[in-house]
Amino acid sequence: MKDRKDDFVVSDAITDLEQAFPLKDLLVLDYFSRHREGYYRCYEEGWQVSPRNYYNLLQYLREIYDYREEDSRTFAKALRGSAADMPNSDATFAEIIVYRYYIRLAYEGIIKSVQLGRQECDVIVERLDGSGAYLEVFSIKPKLPVPAPGERFVAYSIMTHTQDAMASVRQKLLRKIHEQNQMTKPRDNYAVIELNDPSIAGDFAVLSSLSSGYKVMIDKTTMKTVDAGYDWTGSVFENEATRHLKGVIFFDLGDYESRRFIHNPFFQKVAAIEKTLT
């Protein structure tokens, strides 16, 4: 039987956060209500609570408010503007998660500062030497069919890991570059990708899509696997559009502390060539 004392501790922690929350009008938004309901339900039914949760949504926004109030109000404006639009609100939450992580590094003296990029990009991290890292953040979540009450789960196709499908990680990245003109300036640009669904969480979706796919070589005489792995010939980094992309950072379900890095092998070569031409 579940210890009811734990429920009171969780409830008290949320109540304290809500009472001290500096942007109280956000609490009535549908996006916040859904997260609140989901957070309590996880505890009531014994489910694991991921880092992308109601408590952290409040806590992270509060920390941003204390660090740079102007930026917290920009996030609040974005959340109000997409209050009933879950994908857009999720994208804003992803930016909040990334931004808040660097606040701690600023306080610890590991970086100089973090701030919203406004027209430049989503988040700018200023290093101690004065150089900057320009982060473009996006959250990917497949549109999965929801079975009607009483119906069995229906099979579906997820194309996130492919190279050419519009829903793939690769094409979403290239659209950000081509259509939104992001990550095109000659500087340290990073694409930061959140995999915001358990069905695509992990390395496969990103590595398979940005490479030419996971390929297996089989000996036809023995039918045994000879070799297997990601084929990086013809990767997204060979595309001219990614010449100013220093690397890709990706993480699962709000857990930015467990992020992984993919460095663009052509980035330094391009920078060196451009330097000799200027």
C-alpha positions in Angstrom: 0.0 0.0 0.0 1.3 3.4 -0.9 2.4 5.7 1.9 0.0 8.6 1.9 2.7 10.7 3.6 4.5 10.9 0.3 1.4 12.3 -1.3 1.3 15.2 1.2 5.0 15.9 0.6 4.5 16.1 -3.2 1.4 18.2 -2.7 3.1 20.6 -0.3 6.1 21.0 -2.6 3.8 21.9 -5.6 1.7 24.3 -3.4 4.8 26.1 -2.2 6.1 26.5 -5.8 2.7 27.8 -7.0 2.4 30.3 -4.2 5.9 31.6 -4.8 5.7 31.5 -8.6 6.3 35.0 -10.0 4.2 34.5 -13.2 1.0 33.4 -11.7 -1.3 34.0 -14.7 0.5 31.1 -16.4 -0.9 28.7 -13.8 -4.4 28.8 -15.3 -3.2 28.0 -18.9 -4.3 24.7 -20.3 -0.7 23.6 -20.8 0.1 24.1 -17.1 -3.1 22.4 -16.0 -2.3 19.3 -18.1 1.1 19.1 -16.7 -0.2 19.5 -13.2 -2.8 16.8 -13.6 -0.2 14.5 -15.2 2.3 15.1 -12.4 -0.2 14.1 -9.7 -1.4 11.1 -11.7 2.1 9.7 -12.0 2.5 9.7 -8.2 -1.0 8.4 -7.6 -0.5 5.5 -10.0 3.2 4.8 -9.2 4.6 5.9 -12.6 8.1 7.2 -13.1 8.2 11.0 -13.3 10.4 12.3 -16.1 12.4 15.5 -15.9 9.8 17.1 -18.3 7.2 17.6 -15.6 5.1 20.2 -13.8 7.4 20.7 -10.8 10.3 21.4 -13.1 8.3 23.7 -15.4 7.6 25.9 -12.4 11.0 25.6 -10.8 12.9 26.3 -14.0 10.9 29.3 -14.9 11.4 30.6 -11.4 15.1 30.2 -11.6 15.2 32.0 -15.0 13.1 34.8 -13.5 15.6 35.2 -10.6 18.5 35.1 -13.0 17.2 37.3 -15.9 13.6 38.5 -15.4 13.3 39.8 -19.0 14.0 36.4 -20.5 11.5 34.7 -18.1 8.8 37.1 -19.4 9.7 36.3 -23.0 9.1 32.6 -22.2 5.9 33.5 -20.5 4.7 35.4 -23.5 5.4 32.5 -25.8 3.5 30.1 -23.5 0.5 32.4 -23.4 0.6 32.7 -27.2 0.4 29.0 -27.6 -1.6 28.1 -24.6 -3.8 25.5 -26.4 -1.1 24.4 -28.8 0.8 21.5 -27.2 3.6 21.1 -29.8 4.5 24.8 -29.7 4.3 24.9 -25.9 6.4 21.8 -25.7 9.0 23.6 -27.9 9.1 26.5 -25.5 9.4 24.1 -22.6 12.4 22.5 -24.3 14.1 26.0 -24.6 13.3 26.6 -20.9 15.0 23.3 -20.0 18.1 24.1 -22.0 18.3 27.7 -20.8 17.9 26.8 -17.1 20.8 24.2 -17.3 23.3 27.0 -18.1 22.1 29.2 -15.3 23.8 26.9 -12.9 27.0 26.9 -14.9 26.9 30.7 -14.8 26.6 30.8 -11.0 29.4 28.3 -10.7 31.7 30.4 -12.9 32.0 27.7 -15.6 30.5 30.0 -18.2 30.1 33.8 -18.2 26.4 34.1 -18.9 23.4 32.7 -20.7 20.6 34.6 -22.4 17.9 34.4 -25.0 19.2 35.0 -28.5 16.1 37.0 -29.6 16.6 37.3 -33.4 20.0 35.6 -33.3 19.0 32.1 -32.2 17.1 30.5 -29.2 19.8 30.6 -26.5 23.3 32.2 -26.4 25.9 30.8 -24.0 28.8 33.2 -23.4 32.0 31.4 -22.5 34.6 32.7 -20.1 36.9 33.7 -23.0 34.1 35.9 -24.5 33.3 33.5 -27.3 29.7 32.3 -27.8 27.8 29.1 -28.4 24.6 29.8 -30.4 21.9 27.1 -29.7 18.9 26.5 -31.8 16.5 24.3 -29.9 13.6 22.2 -31.2 11.5 19.4 -29.7 10.5 16.4 -31.8 7.3 14.4 -31.0 5.7 12.0 -33.5 2.0 12.5 -34.2 0.7 9.1 -33.0 -2.9 7.9 -33.4 -4.9 7.7 -30.2 -7.1 4.6 -30.0 -10.8 5.3 -29.2 -12.1 4.0 -25.9 -12.4 0.3 -26.0 -10.4 -0.1 -29.2 -7.2 -2.0 -29.4 -3.9 -0.2 -30.0 -3.3 0.3 -33.8 0.0 -0.2 -35.5 1.6 3.0 -36.8 4.7 4.1 -38.8 7.3 6.4 -37.3 9.7 8.1 -39.8 11.8 10.1 -37.4 14.9 7.9 -38.0 14.8 8.1 -41.8 16.7 10.5 -44.1 14.1 11.8 -46.6 10.7 11.8 -44.9 9.4 15.2 -43.9 9.1 13.9 -40.3 12.7 12.8 -40.0 15.3 14.5 -37.8 17.4 15.3 -40.8 14.7 17.1 -42.8 13.5 19.0 -39.7 17.1 20.2 -39.2 17.5 21.2 -42.9 14.1 23.1 -42.8 15.3 25.1 -39.9 18.4 26.1 -42.0 16.7 26.6 -45.3 13.3 28.0 -44.4 14.1 29.8 -41.2 17.6 30.9 -42.1 19.0 29.6 -38.8 22.5 28.3 -38.1 23.9 30.0 -41.2 26.2 32.6 -39.7 29.9 31.6 -39.5 30.1 31.0 -35.7 29.7 28.1 -33.2 26.1 27.1 -34.1 24.6 24.1 -32.4 21.3 22.3 -33.2 19.8 21.1 -29.9 17.2 18.4 -30.4 14.9 17.1 -27.7 13.3 13.6 -28.4 10.0 14.2 -26.7 8.4 10.8 -26.9 9.4 7.3 -25.5 8.9 5.8 -29.0 11.9 7.8 -30.3 14.0 8.3 -27.2 17.5 7.0 -27.4 20.3 7.3 -29.9 18.8 5.5 -32.9 16.4 8.1 -34.3 19.1 10.9 -34.4 22.1 8.8 -35.5 20.2 6.9 -38.2 18.6 10.1 -39.6 21.7 12.3 -39.6 23.9 9.4 -41.1 22.8 7.3 -44.1 21.2 4.9 -41.8 22.1 1.8 -39.7 23.3 -0.8 -42.1 24.0 -4.5 -41.6 26.3 -6.6 -43.8 25.5 -10.2 -44.1 27.7 -13.0 -45.6 25.3 -14.6 -48.1 27.0 -18.0 -47.9 26.7 -18.3 -44.1 23.9 -15.8 -43.6 25.8 -14.4 -40.6 26.4 -10.7 -39.8 29.8 -9.6 -40.9 29.5 -5.9 -39.9 26.9 -3.5 -38.6 26.8 0.2 -37.7 25.8 3.6 -38.9 27.0 4.6 -42.3 28.3 8.2 -42.2 29.0 8.5 -45.9 26.4 10.9 -47.3 25.6 12.2 -43.8 23.8 15.5 -43.2 27.1 17.1 -42.5 28.1 16.7 -46.1 25.2 18.9 -47.1 26.4 22.4 -48.0 23.6 23.9 -45.7 25.3 22.6 -42.6 28.7 24.2 -43.2 28.3 26.5 -40.3 26.8 23.9 -37.9 29.4 23.0 -35.4 27.5 20.1 -34.0 24.3 18.5 -32.8 23.3 18.1 -29.2 20.4 15.8 -28.5 18.6 14.6 -25.3 15.6 12.5 -24.2 12.3 13.6 -22.5 13.6 16.8 -20.8 16.8 15.2 -19.5 19.4 17.7 -20.8 22.0 16.6 -18.3 22.2 13.3 -20.2 22.6 15.0 -23.6 24.8 13.6 -26.3 27.0 15.3 -28.9 27.7 14.8 -32.6 30.4 17.0 -33.9 30.4 18.1 -37.6 33.7 16.7 -39.0 33.7 19.4 -41.7 33.2 22.4 -39.5 36.9 23.2 -38.7 37.8 22.5 -42.3 35.3 25.0 -43.6 36.4 27.6 -41.0 40.0 27.1 -42.0 39.3 27.5 -45.7 37.2 30.6 -45.1 40.0 32.1 -43.0 42.5 31.8 -45.8 40.0 33.5 -48.2 39.4 36.6 -46.1 
